[in-house]
Amino acid sequence: MAPHSTSAPPRISLMASGELRDALTAIEEGKGSTAVAALMAIDADSWQAIEHRLTAIIGSDLRSLLLATAERVADQPKLA
């Protein structure tokens, strides 16, 4: 009988999910350096899990998603 090998999907740690949330909030508030610091605090295994989940759900990675969002925001007219 062949061994049953199922690889568990990568997991996002609780700390990494908080860092990602903080990074996205900082981006929304225009605090680029805070966003970068939060993203850099995410561990490698959680990064892999985040990328895996984003690719599965939206077909893109975080960098592509953020760049596309920034372009859409830049194209919107400024409110007075």
C-alpha positions in Angstrom: 0.0 0.0 0.0 1.4 3.4 -1.0 1.8 5.9 1.8 -0.9 8.6 1.8 1.0 11.9 1.5 -1.1 14.9 2.0 0.7 18.1 2.5 -1.1 20.5 4.8 -1.6 23.9 3.2 0.8 26.6 4.6 -0.6 28.3 7.6 -0.6 32.0 8.4 0.5 32.7 12.0 -1.7 34.9 14.2 1.2 37.4 14.5 1.6 37.5 10.7 -2.1 38.2 10.2 -1.9 41.1 12.6 1.2 42.4 10.8 -0.6 42.2 7.5 -3.6 44.0 8.9 -1.4 46.7 10.3 0.5 47.0 7.0 -2.8 47.4 5.0 -4.1 50.0 7.5 -0.8 51.9 7.2 -1.0 51.9 3.4 -4.6 53.2 3.6 -3.4 56.0 6.0 -0.5 56.9 3.7 2.2 55.7 6.2 4.5 53.9 3.8 7.4 53.3 6.2 5.1 51.8 8.8 3.6 49.5 6.2 7.0 48.3 5.1 8.0 47.7 8.7 4.9 45.6 9.3 5.4 43.6 6.1 9.0 42.9 7.0 8.0 41.5 10.3 6.1 38.7 8.7 7.9 35.3 9.0 8.8 33.4 5.9 6.4 30.5 6.4 3.5 32.9 6.8 4.6 34.8 3.7 4.4 31.6 1.8 0.9 30.9 3.2 -0.3 34.4 2.4 1.0 34.2 -1.2 -0.6 30.7 -1.6 -4.0 31.9 -0.3 -4.0 35.1 -2.5 -3.1 33.1 -5.6 -5.8 30.6 -4.9 -8.5 33.3 -4.1 -7.6 36.2 -6.5 -5.0 34.7 -8.8 -2.4 37.3 -7.8 0.3 37.9 -5.3 0.3 40.7 -2.6 2.7 42.9 -4.6 0.5 42.8 -7.7 -2.6 43.4 -5.6 -1.0 46.4 -3.9 0.3 47.9 -7.2 -3.1 47.5 -8.9 -4.8 49.1 -5.9 -2.3 52.0 -5.9 -2.9 52.6 -9.6 -6.7 52.7 -9.1 -6.3 55.1 -6.2 -4.0 57.3 -8.2 -6.5 57.4 -11.1 -9.4 58.5 -8.9 -10.2 62.2 -8.9 -9.3 64.0 -5.7 -12.2 65.2 -3.5 -12.1 68.8 -2.4 
